[in-house]
Amino acid sequence: MEISIMSKLMLCLCTLLLLVSCNAKDSKHTDTVLFVDLMSVDNLADFKLSNFGDSVRYVPLETTDSCLIGNDPQIKLLEDKIMVVTSKQCLLFDKQTGKYVCSVGHIGDDPEGYSSTDCSVDDAGFIYFVRLPGQLIKYDQAGQMVGVIEVPHDPIAPNYFVCSDSIIIGHYSGYMGISTRALVFFDTAGGVKDTIPSLIPPTSLFHNEDIVSFSILRNMDQLGLLAVKGIIIIRYKDQSQLMMAPNDPVLWKCRDEVRFRESFMDIIYTIRENRLEPYMIFGTRGERLSASNILSGDPKAMGVSYVNENERLVFFQFIQGKQVYSGIYDKLKNDTEYAKAQKFIPDDFNRNFKIEMSTLCSYKDQYGFLVQTGAALNWLDEHPDEVNGELSFLNQLDEEANPIVVIVN
């Protein structure tokens, strides 16, 4: 039997949607809850860079033997730096100049090593990496290790973190049936302060011997940005399938508030006083996306697959049947625009230079993207007479250069 939301949760969700929708159409404020009606999407138009902000700046990253960037990089925008992360390294560059600053730690079993380059950053700018089985390794932005934080086990450690004041919030993935918790609140000594039960309790526990196969899907046409790091599909002897999405943000900060959205669910919560308060509800058919209906392209399947919020906008994607759609909710205008999901969007500030969507990130009121040098040089070959102004740096690029960061304000 496939994992699903318990009937009581579905009843509460439907009731909440009904109460909100009585006074809301499309994207409107209802008290403190935002409502986005995905059942009546129309006026589709391709997104351009101007949908994400009012201006754009290009930052070519310095290229030296000390800071060569490997395959499949992702970026994070910090206050005055750009973090570039691959599967093997974490590098910092100056946000204004693109100059290389330092490398942050390394993967390894030594006292300063961590298990994965997946990381989180707190309000003070400290960077946290997971060291299995139950620690966070803390680094500053000079690349120096400054501490070790013990992480509570339940029976395993959380797999996603956000830091809020002196408390760390960890998220337990509920798909393997290992934890009955969704969130744990703990201090730097690993002391548990509070917990929140799982929103998607499994119907049964699975064990390794029940697994028939693993597969990883990377089809962005079918899954959108959710597929950037691949979708893990686990198949069991009883024919059930479970789905995990490493690229799906479940915890993030916006101003001083912490948001939480369980993967494949249609409500974003604000965590306030260690409790969940609905912040944004996406109006769908009320059925959570599952491995089977996504893989089959079920035309009745509908649900939110990805969310990325900053102080001004909420970017999201949702799947309906075999089509992935993107939406941008503008908090100032209280309005939502929609488009079919795009692999590339044009920079309509600068000669429609092509920007790849797969590296999308956000910080405060900014959005960021990464452009690979090869793609930039291909565009230059096709548009040799259009390289001027903000794009004049393209004439100085060579094939071995590090990527270019695009920052939209």
C-alpha positions as CSV (number, residue, x, y, z in Angstrom):
1,M,0.0,0.0,0.0
2,E,1.4,3.4,-0.9
3,I,2.1,6.0,1.8
4,S,-0.7,8.7,1.9
5,I,-1.9,11.4,4.2
6,M,-4.1,10.1,7.0
7,S,-7.8,10.7,6.5
8,K,-8.0,13.0,9.4
9,L,-5.3,15.2,8.0
10,M,-7.1,15.3,4.6
11,L,-10.4,16.3,6.3
12,C,-8.7,19.1,8.1
13,L,-6.9,20.2,4.9
14,C,-10.1,20.2,2.9
15,T,-12.0,22.1,5.6
16,L,-9.2,24.7,5.8
17,L,-9.2,25.1,2.0
18,L,-13.0,25.6,2.0
19,L,-12.9,28.2,4.7
20,V,-10.1,30.1,2.9
21,S,-11.6,29.8,-0.6
22,C,-14.9,31.3,0.5
23,N,-13.3,34.7,0.6
24,A,-10.5,34.3,-1.9
25,K,-10.0,34.0,-5.6
26,D,-6.7,33.4,-7.3
27,S,-4.0,34.9,-4.9
28,K,-5.4,36.9,-2.0
29,H,-4.8,37.6,1.6
30,T,-7.3,35.9,4.0
31,D,-6.4,37.2,7.4
32,T,-2.8,36.1,7.7
33,V,-3.1,33.2,5.3
34,L,-2.3,33.5,1.6
35,F,-4.3,31.4,-0.9
36,V,-3.2,30.5,-4.4
37,D,-5.9,28.8,-6.5
38,L,-4.2,26.4,-8.9
39,M,-7.5,25.1,-10.2
40,S,-8.1,28.2,-12.3
41,V,-4.7,28.9,-13.9
42,D,-4.9,30.9,-17.2
43,N,-3.1,33.6,-19.1
44,L,0.1,31.6,-19.4
45,A,3.1,33.5,-20.7
46,D,6.8,32.6,-20.8
47,F,8.7,34.0,-17.8
48,K,11.6,36.4,-18.4
49,L,14.3,37.6,-16.0
50,S,12.2,40.7,-15.3
51,N,9.6,38.5,-13.6
52,F,12.2,37.9,-10.9
53,G,13.3,41.5,-10.3
54,D,13.9,45.0,-11.6
55,S,17.6,44.8,-12.5
56,V,20.3,42.2,-13.1
57,R,24.1,42.0,-12.5
58,Y,26.6,39.5,-13.9
59,V,29.5,38.3,-11.7
60,P,32.1,36.2,-13.5
61,L,33.8,34.0,-11.0
62,E,37.6,34.2,-10.8
63,T,39.4,31.2,-12.3
64,T,42.7,30.0,-10.7
65,D,44.1,26.6,-10.0
66,S,42.9,26.9,-6.4
67,C,39.2,27.5,-7.3
68,L,38.4,25.4,-10.3
69,I,34.7,24.5,-10.1
70,G,33.7,20.9,-10.7
71,N,30.7,19.4,-12.3
72,D,27.0,20.2,-11.6
73,P,27.6,23.2,-9.3
74,Q,24.8,24.9,-7.3
75,I,25.0,28.3,-5.7
76,K,23.8,30.1,-2.6
77,L,23.8,33.9,-2.2
78,L,25.1,35.2,1.1
79,E,25.3,38.8,2.4
80,D,28.6,39.6,0.7
81,K,29.7,36.3,-0.8
82,I,28.6,33.7,-3.3
83,M,28.8,30.1,-2.2
84,V,29.4,27.5,-5.0
85,V,28.8,23.9,-4.0
86,T,29.5,20.7,-5.9
87,S,29.4,17.1,-4.7
88,K,33.0,17.4,-3.6
89,Q,33.7,21.0,-2.7
90,C,32.4,24.2,-1.2
91,L,33.9,27.5,-2.4
92,L,33.3,31.1,-1.5
93,F,33.7,34.1,-3.9
94,D,33.2,37.8,-3.3
95,K,29.7,38.8,-4.3
96,Q,30.7,42.1,-5.9
97,T,33.9,41.2,-7.7
98,G,33.7,37.4,-8.2
99,K,37.2,37.1,-6.6
100,Y,38.0,33.8,-4.9
101,V,37.9,34.0,-1.1
102,C,38.4,30.5,0.2
103,S,37.5,26.8,0.3
104,V,35.2,25.8,3.2
105,G,36.2,22.5,4.8
106,H,36.3,19.1,3.0
107,I,34.6,15.7,2.9
108,G,36.4,13.3,5.1
109,D,36.5,11.2,8.3
110,D,39.1,13.5,10.1
111,P,38.0,15.8,12.9
112,E,37.3,18.7,10.5
113,G,35.7,16.6,7.8
114,Y,32.0,16.3,6.9
115,S,29.9,13.7,5.1
116,S,28.3,15.8,2.4
117,T,28.7,19.3,0.9
118,D,24.9,19.9,1.5
119,C,24.9,22.8,4.0
120,S,22.9,25.5,5.7
121,V,23.8,29.0,6.7
122,D,22.6,30.9,9.9
123,D,21.9,34.6,10.3
124,A,25.4,35.3,11.5
125,G,26.8,33.7,8.3
126,F,28.2,30.5,9.9
127,I,28.0,27.4,7.6
128,Y,26.9,24.0,8.8
129,F,27.7,20.6,7.3
130,V,26.5,17.2,8.4
131,R,28.9,14.6,9.7
132,L,27.3,11.3,10.1
133,P,26.0,9.8,12.2
134,G,25.0,12.7,14.4
135,Q,27.0,16.0,14.2
136,L,27.0,19.4,12.5
137,I,30.4,20.8,11.7
138,K,30.4,24.6,11.9
139,Y,32.6,26.8,9.7
140,D,33.1,30.6,9.4
141,Q,33.3,32.4,6.1
142,A,37.1,32.5,6.3
143,G,37.0,28.7,5.9
144,Q,37.9,27.9,9.5
145,M,36.1,25.3,11.5
146,V,34.7,26.9,14.7
147,G,32.6,24.2,16.4
148,V,30.9,20.9,16.5
149,I,27.2,20.6,17.3
150,E,25.6,17.3,18.5
151,V,22.5,16.3,16.7
152,P,19.7,14.2,18.4
153,H,19.0,10.8,17.0
154,D,15.4,9.4,16.5
155,P,16.8,6.8,15.8
156,I,18.6,8.6,13.0
157,A,19.6,12.3,12.7
158,P,17.5,14.8,10.9
159,N,18.4,15.4,7.2
160,Y,17.7,19.1,6.8
161,F,18.4,22.0,9.1
162,V,17.7,25.7,9.7
163,C,19.1,27.8,12.5
164,S,16.9,30.3,14.4
165,D,18.5,32.2,17.2
166,S,20.1,29.7,19.6
167,I,17.8,26.9,18.4
168,I,18.4,24.6,15.5
169,I,15.4,23.0,13.7
170,G,15.9,19.7,12.0
171,H,13.6,17.9,9.6
172,Y,13.1,14.1,9.6
173,S,12.1,12.6,6.2
174,G,9.1,10.5,6.9
175,Y,9.1,8.4,3.7
176,M,11.2,5.6,5.1
177,G,9.0,5.1,8.1
178,I,11.9,5.6,10.4
179,S,10.7,8.6,12.5
180,T,7.3,9.7,13.8
181,R,8.5,13.2,14.0
182,A,8.5,15.9,11.3
183,L,10.6,18.5,13.1
184,V,12.9,18.6,16.2
185,F,14.1,21.7,18.0
186,F,17.4,21.3,19.7
187,D,20.3,23.3,21.2
188,T,24.0,23.3,20.3
189,A,24.6,20.5,22.9
190,G,22.1,18.3,21.1
191,G,19.4,18.7,23.8
192,V,15.9,18.3,22.5
193,K,13.6,21.2,23.3
194,D,10.5,20.3,21.4
195,T,9.2,18.2,18.5
196,I,6.4,18.3,15.9
197,P,4.8,15.0,14.8
198,S,5.1,13.9,11.2
199,L,2.4,15.3,8.9
200,I,2.7,12.2,6.7
201,P,2.8,9.2,9.1
202,P,3.5,5.9,7.2
203,T,1.0,3.1,7.2
204,S,3.8,0.6,7.9
205,L,7.5,0.3,8.5
206,F,9.8,-0.9,5.8
207,H,13.1,-2.7,6.1
208,N,16.1,-3.0,3.8
209,E,15.2,-6.6,3.0
210,D,11.8,-5.4,1.6
211,I,13.5,-3.2,-1.0
212,V,13.4,-4.5,-4.6
213,S,15.1,-1.6,-6.4
214,F,16.3,2.0,-6.3
215,S,16.1,4.4,-9.3
216,I,16.9,8.0,-9.8
217,L,14.8,10.2,-12.1
218,R,16.4,13.4,-13.6
219,N,13.7,14.3,-16.1
220,M,13.1,18.0,-15.7
221,D,10.5,18.0,-18.4
222,Q,8.4,15.7,-16.2
223,L,9.4,16.9,-12.8
224,G,10.7,20.5,-13.1
225,L,13.3,21.8,-10.6
226,L,12.4,19.0,-8.3
227,A,14.6,16.8,-10.5
228,V,17.8,18.9,-10.3
229,K,19.4,16.5,-7.8
230,G,17.3,13.6,-9.0
231,I,14.1,12.0,-7.6
232,I,14.8,8.8,-5.7
233,I,12.2,6.1,-6.3
234,I,12.3,3.1,-3.9
235,R,10.3,0.0,-4.9
236,Y,9.2,-2.7,-2.4
237,K,8.2,-6.3,-2.6
238,D,4.6,-5.4,-2.0
239,Q,4.6,-3.3,-5.2
240,S,4.5,0.0,-3.3
241,Q,6.7,2.9,-4.3
242,L,8.2,5.7,-2.2
243,M,9.6,8.9,-3.4
244,M,12.2,11.3,-2.0
245,A,13.4,14.6,-3.5
246,P,16.8,15.9,-2.2
247,N,16.3,19.2,-4.1
248,D,13.0,20.0,-2.5
249,P,13.4,22.8,0.2
250,V,11.5,21.9,3.3
251,L,12.8,24.5,5.7
252,W,13.9,28.0,5.0
253,K,14.0,31.5,6.5
254,C,12.3,34.6,5.2
255,R,13.2,37.7,7.1
256,D,12.9,36.5,10.8
257,E,10.4,33.8,10.1
258,V,11.0,30.1,9.5
259,R,8.9,28.4,6.9
260,F,8.2,24.7,6.6
261,R,6.6,22.7,3.8
262,E,6.6,18.9,3.8
263,S,7.6,17.5,0.4
264,F,4.7,17.2,-2.1
265,M,2.2,18.9,0.2
266,D,0.3,22.0,-0.6
267,I,0.6,24.1,2.5
268,I,3.5,26.3,3.6
269,Y,3.7,26.8,7.4
270,T,5.4,29.4,9.5
271,I,7.0,28.0,12.6
272,R,6.1,30.2,15.5
273,E,6.7,29.4,19.1
274,N,7.5,25.8,18.0
275,R,4.1,25.4,16.4
276,L,2.9,25.3,12.8
277,E,0.7,28.2,11.5
278,P,-0.5,28.1,7.9
279,Y,1.2,30.8,5.8
280,M,0.3,29.9,2.2
281,I,-2.2,27.4,0.9
282,F,-2.2,26.2,-2.7
283,G,-5.6,25.2,-3.9
284,T,-5.4,21.8,-5.6
285,R,-7.6,18.7,-5.6
286,G,-6.3,17.8,-2.2
287,E,-4.4,14.7,-3.2
288,R,-0.7,14.6,-2.4
289,L,1.6,13.8,-5.3
290,S,2.9,10.2,-5.2
291,A,5.5,8.2,-7.1
292,S,2.9,6.2,-9.0
293,N,0.8,9.1,-10.3
294,I,3.8,11.1,-11.3
295,L,5.5,8.2,-13.1
296,S,2.3,7.3,-14.9
297,G,1.5,10.9,-15.9
298,D,-2.0,10.5,-14.4
299,P,-4.0,13.4,-15.8
300,K,-5.8,13.7,-12.4
301,A,-2.5,14.1,-10.5
302,M,-2.0,17.6,-9.3
303,G,0.2,19.0,-6.6
304,V,2.9,21.5,-5.7
305,S,6.4,20.1,-6.4
306,Y,8.8,22.9,-5.5
307,V,8.8,26.2,-3.6
308,N,11.4,29.0,-3.4
309,E,10.6,32.1,-1.4
310,N,12.4,35.5,-0.8
311,E,11.3,38.7,0.8
312,R,9.4,39.9,-2.2
313,L,8.3,36.8,-4.2
314,V,7.3,33.2,-3.9
315,F,8.4,31.1,-6.8
316,F,6.7,27.7,-7.1
317,Q,6.2,24.8,-9.5
318,F,3.3,22.4,-9.6
319,I,2.5,19.3,-11.6
320,Q,-0.8,18.6,-13.4
321,G,-0.9,15.4,-15.3
322,K,2.2,15.4,-17.6
323,Q,2.8,19.1,-17.5
324,V,4.9,21.1,-15.0
325,Y,3.9,24.8,-14.5
326,S,5.7,27.6,-12.7
327,G,4.1,30.4,-10.7
328,I,5.4,33.6,-9.2
329,Y,3.4,35.2,-6.4
330,D,4.3,38.9,-5.8
331,K,3.7,39.8,-2.2
332,L,3.7,43.5,-2.8
333,K,1.2,43.3,-5.7
334,N,-0.8,40.4,-4.2
335,D,-0.8,38.8,-7.6
336,T,0.3,35.6,-9.3
337,E,1.7,35.0,-12.8
338,Y,1.9,31.6,-14.4
339,A,3.9,29.9,-17.1
340,K,4.7,26.4,-18.4
341,A,8.0,25.3,-16.8
342,Q,11.0,26.5,-18.8
343,K,14.5,25.1,-18.9
344,F,15.8,28.5,-20.0
345,I,14.5,32.0,-19.4
346,P,15.7,35.1,-21.4
347,D,17.4,38.1,-19.9
348,D,15.1,40.7,-21.3
349,F,17.3,43.4,-19.8
350,N,20.3,42.3,-21.9
351,R,19.6,41.0,-25.5
352,N,17.6,38.0,-24.3
353,F,20.8,36.2,-23.1
354,K,19.7,32.7,-22.0
355,I,19.6,31.8,-18.3
356,E,19.3,28.2,-17.1
357,M,16.6,27.7,-14.5
358,S,18.2,24.6,-12.8
359,T,20.5,26.7,-10.6
360,L,17.8,29.0,-9.2
361,C,18.4,30.2,-5.6
362,S,17.2,33.2,-3.5
363,Y,18.4,35.4,-0.8
364,K,16.5,38.3,0.9
365,D,15.0,40.2,-2.1
366,Q,17.4,38.6,-4.7
367,Y,17.3,35.7,-7.0
368,G,20.4,34.0,-8.3
369,F,21.3,31.8,-11.2
370,L,24.5,30.2,-12.6
371,V,25.5,30.3,-16.3
372,Q,28.1,27.8,-17.5
373,T,30.9,29.3,-19.6
374,G,30.3,26.9,-22.5
375,A,26.7,28.0,-22.7
376,A,27.7,31.7,-22.6
377,L,30.3,31.2,-25.4
378,N,27.7,29.4,-27.5
379,W,25.4,32.4,-27.2
380,L,28.3,34.7,-28.0
381,D,29.0,32.8,-31.2
382,E,25.3,33.2,-32.2
383,H,25.1,36.9,-31.3
384,P,28.6,38.4,-31.9
385,D,27.2,41.9,-32.4
386,E,25.1,42.1,-29.3
387,V,27.8,41.9,-26.6
388,N,27.9,45.2,-24.9
389,G,26.9,46.9,-21.6
390,E,26.3,44.3,-18.9
391,L,27.4,41.5,-21.2
392,S,30.7,43.0,-22.3
393,F,32.6,40.6,-20.0
394,L,31.8,37.8,-22.4
395,N,34.6,38.9,-24.7
396,Q,37.2,38.1,-22.0
397,L,35.9,34.6,-21.4
398,D,37.7,31.4,-22.4
399,E,36.5,27.8,-22.4
400,E,38.4,27.0,-19.1
401,A,36.8,29.9,-17.1
402,N,34.6,29.3,-14.1
403,P,30.9,29.9,-14.4
404,I,29.1,33.3,-14.2
405,V,26.6,34.2,-11.5
406,V,23.5,36.1,-12.4
407,I,22.0,38.2,-9.5
408,V,18.5,39.7,-10.0
409,N,17.4,42.4,-7.6
